[in-house]
Amino acid sequence: MAQRGRKSLAATSAVSLPALAESRLQPSLHLSDPEINVWIRLVNDNPASSFTETHRDMMEMYCRHVVQARIITTQLEAFELEWLSREDGLKRYDRLLTMREREVRSASSLATRLRITRQATTDPKTVGRAHNNLAREKKPWEID
C-alpha cells in the first residue's frame, strides 16, 4: 500500500549509488614484494575494468620479467670496468647484457599483449596533433 501525503526527502533521494571502492584485480599470493609493487603500479595506472582474472597469468609473467630485468641491471651497474680486461669478466658482462635483453624483450612483448604500452593507450591522431602543435625553434635564417 502506498504512503499517503508528501514523500519525505529520504524517500525521494533513495537512489542506488554505485560502489565507492573500485574492485581491482588483486596480486597473486605467490608474487614477491617487488613483483607486487610492479603489479599495484600497473593495476592502479589503468581503469579498474582493464584487467580481469583472464589477464592474471600474463600480468604475473610481466611483473616477474620487469623485476628480473631490474636485478640484472643492478648487477651490470655494479660491474667494474677493469674486469673487462680479463676473459672471464668480458664473458660475464656479455652474459649479463644478453640476459637483460631477453628479460626486457619478454616484458615488452607481454606489455604489448596486455595493451599497456603508450602506443596502445593513446590515439595516434591525438599524439600527432600534439607533436605538430609543439613550439619550434626558429631556423638560423629566420633570426632577426
Summary of the structure (lengths in Angstrom):
residues: 144
radius of gyration: 26.1
end to end distance: 85.2
largest distance: 94.5
contacts: 285
relative contact order: 0.08
helix: 62%
strand: 0%
